[in-house]
Structure formats: structure tokens, C-alpha cells
């Protein structure tokens, strides 16, 4: 696999991991607080202090109860939901990066007729600025061609088929991402309330294992497990696509 594909994979994995940490921020904070207070408590006990008034046993028990009941989650729910939005942005960025790397690889090898004959609209100034950076800058112009979008799975599939003759399977992985993008639209543009447009988009995303049943008018609130499932689907999708491009 060439360096461009590898860099795209490294980037999406890093970004996804950051998003997953954000989706579990409340639990991470509780764990950090419990660990820090327990360490302080143990130091006091080691120093011979055993008076419960100076120890933090009650506080530790209180924090562990918060952890057990996930009591902070309601206050962090909006942040968890926004992780879905963040993941879809990372995914689109990752696909764009992979596309540009594939353009470079194709131009250096055996480009498809579609790519070779693609008309580009460049001004003289833009063309002159390419200079010796052709393989750095040209992929951006190709990616900006009208009709190319990395915001939905149908467009992504069509684009990679046209440019690189690669077929993207329409399976559970792809359907999970389609659903994630539909959820993202609802969270950003409709206050998290499922509308007819979302239902219509979800009807094409079957089978899937992320929210397989959604009803119109439902308010979306996601769990960390659902966020993690979407994140894994996105990494799997880009890894699979990179392997297909490299073969």
C-alpha cells in the first residue's frame, strides 16, 4: 500500500480515537477523580492516618455510585450526540484525503479513461502556481470537480467507481455510515428530531446495526456504544476502500 493511502488510514484512525474519547468524557472524568482521590487516601493511610474525618472513603463511595449509575450522562448527552456530527466530518475528510492519494497513484501509474479525460477549469494564474507541485495541487482541483461529493455514500461509491473502477459494497458497513450521515443531518438541522427526510434516507440503509428502528418525531440521543459502532464502521469502510485501490 502506498504512502498516501497509509497516511489517510493513520489520519482517520487518529481522528476516530479522539472522537471516541470525547464521547466518553464524563466517564473519563469520574475515573480520573476516583483514581486521584484513592491515591491520596492511600498515601494518608500509609502515613498512619486512620481517622475517617481526614480520609475520603465517603467521597470515593459517592463518586463510585455516580459511576455505577452513569449519573453524569444526561448533562453530557448533547456532547455525545455531537460526536456523531464530528465523526461524519472526520469520515468525509478521510475519504477526501484517500481520493486525492488515489488520484496521485493513478496519474503516476495507469489512470482510467474517466480520470485522464476529465476536463478541469483552471485559470492561467492557478496553472502557473502548480509549478513543480503538480502531484500535490492537482488532486485538489480534481476533488473540486462539480458533481463530486464526499458527504453521502452513494456519491462516494459513484465517484470511486468512475475514477478508479473500484466497487464499494452496499452492505452493513456502508449502511451504518449512511445512517450516521442521516443522523448528523437531523442533529445539525432539525434539533435532533427525526423527520421525513431522515426516514427516507434510512429506508435505503438496510440492513444496519446502528439504530435499525427509528420513528418519525423521535428525539435522537446516542449511547457511547452506538458512537463506537459508527466509528468502527467508518474505519472499516476506509480501510477496505484503501485495500481495493491498492490491489
ABEGO torsion letter per residue (X at the ends): XBAAAAAAAAAAAAAAAAAAAAAAAAAAAAAAAAAAAAAAAAAAAAAGBABAAABAAAAAAAAAAAAAAGAAAAAAAAAAAAAAAAAAAAAAAAAAAAAAAAAAAAAABBBBAAAAABBBBBBAAAAAAAEAAAAAAAAAAAAABBGBBAABAAAAAAAAAAAAGBBBBBBAAAAAAAAAAAAAAAAAAAGGBBBAAAAAAAAABOBBABGABBBBGBBBBBBAAAAAAAAAAAAAAAAAAAAAAAX
